[in-house]
Amino acid sequence: MSRFHCCATCQHYAVEKRNGKQVTKCARLGFDTHPKYQFNCWNPKDHVRKLMEKDKR
């Protein structure tokens, strides 16, 4: 995996408030997650994709 691969850089990463606290989750799967977690379903956001392409050069 690349150094960019983590939930916080995925387009399905979402932050919502529950009971006055911020909770991070995968909007696609519906599971609570953590910004540094990594899963195989990772789909990078557009700006991350561009950084990855730039990094390859």
A tleap script that builds the chain and sets N, CA, C and O, in Angstrom:
source leaprc.protein.ff14SB
mol = sequence {
  NMET SER ARG PHE HIE CYS CYS ALA THR CYS
  GLN HIE TYR ALA VAL GLU LYS ARG ASN GLY
  LYS GLN VAL THR LYS CYS ALA ARG LEU GLY
  PHE ASP THR HIE PRO LYS TYR GLN PHE ASN
  CYS TRP ASN PRO LYS ASP HIE VAL ARG LYS
  LEU MET GLU LYS ASP LYS CARG
}
set mol.1.N position { 0.833 -1.187 0.000 }
set mol.1.CA position { 0.000 0.000 0.000 }
set mol.1.C position { 0.878 1.251 0.000 }
set mol.1.O position { 2.043 1.220 0.397 }
set mol.2.N position { 0.294 2.325 -0.447 }
set mol.2.CA position { 1.056 3.568 -0.500 }
set mol.2.C position { 1.025 4.269 0.852 }
set mol.2.O position { 0.275 3.899 1.756 }
set mol.3.N position { 1.849 5.274 0.956 }
set mol.3.CA position { 1.882 6.049 2.211 }
set mol.3.C position { 0.616 6.876 2.381 }
set mol.3.O position { 0.361 7.395 3.468 }
set mol.4.N position { -0.179 7.005 1.326 }
set mol.4.CA position { -1.415 7.773 1.367 }
set mol.4.C position { -2.607 6.942 1.834 }
set mol.4.O position { -3.658 7.495 2.158 }
set mol.5.N position { -2.455 5.633 1.870 }
set mol.5.CA position { -3.573 4.741 2.152 }
set mol.5.C position { -3.987 4.793 3.622 }
set mol.5.O position { -3.273 4.296 4.493 }
set mol.6.N position { -5.127 5.387 3.886 }
set mol.6.CA position { -5.740 5.378 5.212 }
set mol.6.C position { -7.177 5.860 5.059 }
set mol.6.O position { -7.518 6.496 4.061 }
set mol.7.N position { -7.996 5.568 6.018 }
set mol.7.CA position { -9.414 5.912 5.927 }
set mol.7.C position { -9.639 7.415 5.718 }
set mol.7.O position { -10.543 7.800 4.977 }
set mol.8.N position { -8.846 8.253 6.348 }
set mol.8.CA position { -9.057 9.700 6.254 }
set mol.8.C position { -8.882 10.225 4.838 }
set mol.8.O position { -9.378 11.309 4.529 }
set mol.9.N position { -8.194 9.494 3.964 }
set mol.9.CA position { -7.996 9.939 2.588 }
set mol.9.C position { -8.973 9.279 1.620 }
set mol.9.O position { -8.885 9.499 0.412 }
set mol.10.N position { -9.893 8.482 2.129 }
set mol.10.CA position { -10.873 7.791 1.297 }
set mol.10.C position { -12.105 8.669 1.083 }
set mol.10.O position { -12.511 9.410 1.979 }
set mol.11.N position { -12.686 8.581 -0.093 }
set mol.11.CA position { -13.862 9.405 -0.372 }
set mol.11.C position { -15.093 8.974 0.422 }
set mol.11.O position { -16.081 9.708 0.446 }
set mol.12.N position { -15.067 7.833 1.057 }
set mol.12.CA position { -16.194 7.356 1.859 }
set mol.12.C position { -16.060 7.711 3.342 }
set mol.12.O position { -16.953 7.421 4.139 }
set mol.13.N position { -14.944 8.338 3.704 }
set mol.13.CA position { -14.694 8.738 5.087 }
set mol.13.C position { -15.631 9.884 5.454 }
set mol.13.O position { -15.728 10.872 4.726 }
set mol.14.N position { -16.315 9.750 6.582 }
set mol.14.CA position { -17.271 10.775 7.011 }
set mol.14.C position { -17.125 11.047 8.500 }
set mol.14.O position { -16.748 10.168 9.276 }
set mol.15.N position { -17.429 12.276 8.883 }
set mol.15.CA position { -17.415 12.682 10.287 }
set mol.15.C position { -18.821 13.135 10.632 }
set mol.15.O position { -19.422 13.941 9.921 }
set mol.16.N position { -19.336 12.609 11.729 }
set mol.16.CA position { -20.673 13.023 12.168 }
set mol.16.C position { -20.670 13.215 13.676 }
set mol.16.O position { -19.775 12.734 14.372 }
set mol.17.N position { -21.662 13.911 14.168 }
set mol.17.CA position { -21.787 14.135 15.610 }
set mol.17.C position { -22.839 13.206 16.171 }
set mol.17.O position { -23.950 13.107 15.652 }
set mol.18.N position { -22.462 12.517 17.257 }
set mol.18.CA position { -23.390 11.654 17.994 }
set mol.18.C position { -23.260 11.979 19.469 }
set mol.18.O position { -22.169 11.918 20.036 }
set mol.19.N position { -24.352 12.316 20.071 }
set mol.19.CA position { -24.358 12.639 21.507 }
set mol.19.C position { -23.319 13.695 21.859 }
set mol.19.O position { -22.683 13.616 22.909 }
set mol.20.N position { -23.146 14.681 20.985 }
set mol.20.CA position { -22.214 15.769 21.246 }
set mol.20.C position { -20.758 15.438 20.962 }
set mol.20.O position { -19.887 16.269 21.219 }
set mol.21.N position { -20.465 14.252 20.442 }
set mol.21.CA position { -19.079 13.860 20.140 }
set mol.21.C position { -18.936 13.621 18.648 }
set mol.21.O position { -19.880 13.200 17.979 }
set mol.22.N position { -17.740 13.896 18.134 }
set mol.22.CA position { -17.465 13.603 16.739 }
set mol.22.C position { -17.112 12.136 16.584 }
set mol.22.O position { -16.290 11.597 17.325 }
set mol.23.N position { -17.743 11.499 15.611 }
set mol.23.CA position { -17.501 10.090 15.329 }
set mol.23.C position { -17.116 9.975 13.859 }
set mol.23.O position { -17.765 10.560 12.991 }
set mol.24.N position { -16.058 9.219 13.587 }
set mol.24.CA position { -15.651 9.003 12.203 }
set mol.24.C position { -16.172 7.652 11.750 }
set mol.24.O position { -16.178 6.682 12.508 }
set mol.25.N position { -16.615 7.606 10.480 }
set mol.25.CA position { -17.196 6.366 9.977 }
set mol.25.C position { -16.973 6.233 8.482 }
set mol.25.O position { -16.631 7.196 7.795 }
set mol.26.N position { -17.174 5.022 7.997 }
set mol.26.CA position { -17.163 4.756 6.572 }
set mol.26.C position { -18.606 4.892 6.098 }
set mol.26.O position { -19.470 4.106 6.487 }
set mol.27.N position { -18.862 5.886 5.263 }
set mol.27.CA position { -20.227 6.121 4.789 }
set mol.27.C position { -20.698 4.978 3.888 }
set mol.27.O position { -21.897 4.713 3.807 }
set mol.28.N position { -19.780 4.309 3.221 }
set mol.28.CA position { -20.139 3.215 2.330 }
set mol.28.C position { -20.515 1.976 3.112 }
set mol.28.O position { -21.530 1.346 2.817 }
set mol.29.N position { -19.715 1.613 4.107 }
set mol.29.CA position { -19.953 0.393 4.876 }
set mol.29.C position { -20.804 0.618 6.120 }
set mol.29.O position { -21.438 -0.313 6.619 }
set mol.30.N position { -20.820 1.862 6.626 }
set mol.30.CA position { -21.610 2.173 7.802 }
set mol.30.C position { -20.927 1.870 9.123 }
set mol.30.O position { -21.552 1.987 10.177 }
set mol.31.N position { -19.658 1.482 9.090 }
set mol.31.CA position { -18.918 1.152 10.304 }
set mol.31.C position { -18.185 2.365 10.851 }
set mol.31.O position { -17.736 3.220 10.089 }
set mol.32.N position { -18.063 2.442 12.183 }
set mol.32.CA position { -17.182 3.432 12.788 }
set mol.32.C position { -15.756 3.056 12.426 }
set mol.32.O position { -15.418 1.876 12.333 }
set mol.33.N position { -14.929 4.062 12.224 }
set mol.33.CA position { -13.552 3.820 11.835 }
set mol.33.C position { -12.651 4.827 12.522 }
set mol.33.O position { -13.111 5.595 13.368 }
set mol.34.N position { -11.402 4.834 12.177 }
set mol.34.CA position { -10.407 5.735 12.727 }
set mol.34.C position { -9.619 6.280 11.542 }
set mol.34.O position { -9.403 5.545 10.578 }
set mol.35.N position { -9.180 7.540 11.572 }
set mol.35.CA position { -8.490 8.114 10.420 }
set mol.35.C position { -7.283 7.308 9.918 }
set mol.35.O position { -6.990 7.329 8.723 }
set mol.36.N position { -6.589 6.606 10.802 }
set mol.36.CA position { -5.378 5.881 10.399 }
set mol.36.C position { -5.630 4.427 10.006 }
set mol.36.O position { -4.704 3.746 9.564 }
set mol.37.N position { -6.846 3.941 10.154 }
set mol.37.CA position { -7.137 2.557 9.764 }
set mol.37.C position { -6.961 2.386 8.260 }
set mol.37.O position { -7.031 3.354 7.503 }
set mol.38.N position { -6.734 1.149 7.837 }
set mol.38.CA position { -6.578 0.833 6.420 }
set mol.38.C position { -7.418 -0.395 6.075 }
set mol.38.O position { -7.387 -1.401 6.783 }
set mol.39.N position { -8.166 -0.298 4.979 }
set mol.39.CA position { -8.966 -1.415 4.502 }
set mol.39.C position { -8.754 -1.585 3.008 }
set mol.39.O position { -8.311 -0.652 2.338 }
set mol.40.N position { -9.060 -2.751 2.477 }
set mol.40.CA position { -8.865 -3.028 1.054 }
set mol.40.C position { -9.867 -2.305 0.162 }
set mol.40.O position { -9.647 -2.199 -1.045 }
set mol.41.N position { -10.949 -1.813 0.723 }
set mol.41.CA position { -11.975 -1.132 -0.079 }
set mol.41.C position { -11.644 0.344 -0.288 }
set mol.41.O position { -12.483 1.097 -0.782 }
set mol.42.N position { -10.465 0.758 0.070 }
set mol.42.CA position { -10.033 2.157 0.005 }
set mol.42.C position { -10.183 2.725 -1.392 }
set mol.42.O position { -9.729 2.123 -2.365 }
set mol.43.N position { -10.820 3.885 -1.494 }
set mol.43.CA position { -11.013 4.591 -2.756 }
set mol.43.C position { -10.594 6.042 -2.508 }
set mol.43.O position { -11.368 6.811 -1.939 }
set mol.44.N position { -9.373 6.433 -2.927 }
set mol.44.CA position { -8.844 7.751 -2.558 }
set mol.44.C position { -9.631 8.927 -3.136 }
set mol.44.O position { -10.211 8.845 -4.219 }
set mol.45.N position { -9.630 10.015 -2.379 }
set mol.45.CA position { -10.242 11.256 -2.844 }
set mol.45.C position { -9.427 11.777 -4.028 }
set mol.45.O position { -8.268 11.403 -4.202 }
set mol.46.N position { -10.036 12.638 -4.836 }
set mol.46.CA position { -9.380 13.146 -6.045 }
set mol.46.C position { -8.045 13.828 -5.757 }
set mol.46.O position { -7.065 13.590 -6.463 }
set mol.47.N position { -7.998 14.677 -4.726 }
set mol.47.CA position { -6.736 15.375 -4.454 }
set mol.47.C position { -5.649 14.405 -3.993 }
set mol.47.O position { -4.467 14.653 -4.231 }
set mol.48.N position { -6.019 13.324 -3.349 }
set mol.48.CA position { -5.053 12.308 -2.927 }
set mol.48.C position { -4.559 11.529 -4.145 }
set mol.48.O position { -3.376 11.206 -4.249 }
set mol.49.N position { -5.461 11.238 -5.046 }
set mol.49.CA position { -5.104 10.545 -6.296 }
set mol.49.C position { -4.058 11.353 -7.074 }
set mol.49.O position { -3.098 10.798 -7.607 }
set mol.50.N position { -4.264 12.674 -7.127 }
set mol.50.CA position { -3.315 13.555 -7.822 }
set mol.50.C position { -1.953 13.545 -7.125 }
set mol.50.O position { -0.916 13.518 -7.788 }
set mol.51.N position { -1.954 13.567 -5.794 }
set mol.51.CA position { -0.700 13.502 -5.051 }
set mol.51.C position { 0.021 12.181 -5.297 }
set mol.51.O position { 1.248 12.147 -5.400 }
set mol.52.N position { -0.735 11.105 -5.390 }
set mol.52.CA position { -0.141 9.800 -5.645 }
set mol.52.C position { 0.495 9.744 -7.036 }
set mol.52.O position { 1.572 9.174 -7.208 }
set mol.53.N position { -0.176 10.337 -8.022 }
set mol.53.CA position { 0.368 10.379 -9.382 }
set mol.53.C position { 1.637 11.218 -9.418 }
set mol.53.O position { 2.612 10.849 -10.071 }
set mol.54.N position { 1.624 12.352 -8.712 }
set mol.54.CA position { 2.795 13.224 -8.646 }
set mol.54.C position { 3.953 12.510 -7.962 }
set mol.54.O position { 5.110 12.660 -8.355 }
set mol.55.N position { 3.632 11.739 -6.943 }
set mol.55.CA position { 4.657 11.000 -6.174 }
set mol.55.C position { 5.326 9.914 -7.027 }
set mol.55.O position { 6.497 9.595 -6.824 }
set mol.56.N position { 4.579 9.350 -7.977 }
set mol.56.CA position { 5.122 8.293 -8.846 }
set mol.56.C position { 6.191 8.828 -9.797 }
set mol.56.O position { 7.105 8.100 -10.185 }
set mol.57.N position { 6.070 10.116 -10.175 }
set mol.57.CA position { 7.000 10.707 -11.141 }
set mol.57.C position { 8.335 10.912 -10.583 }
set mol.57.O position { 9.226 11.402 -11.276 }
savepdb mol mol.pdb
quit
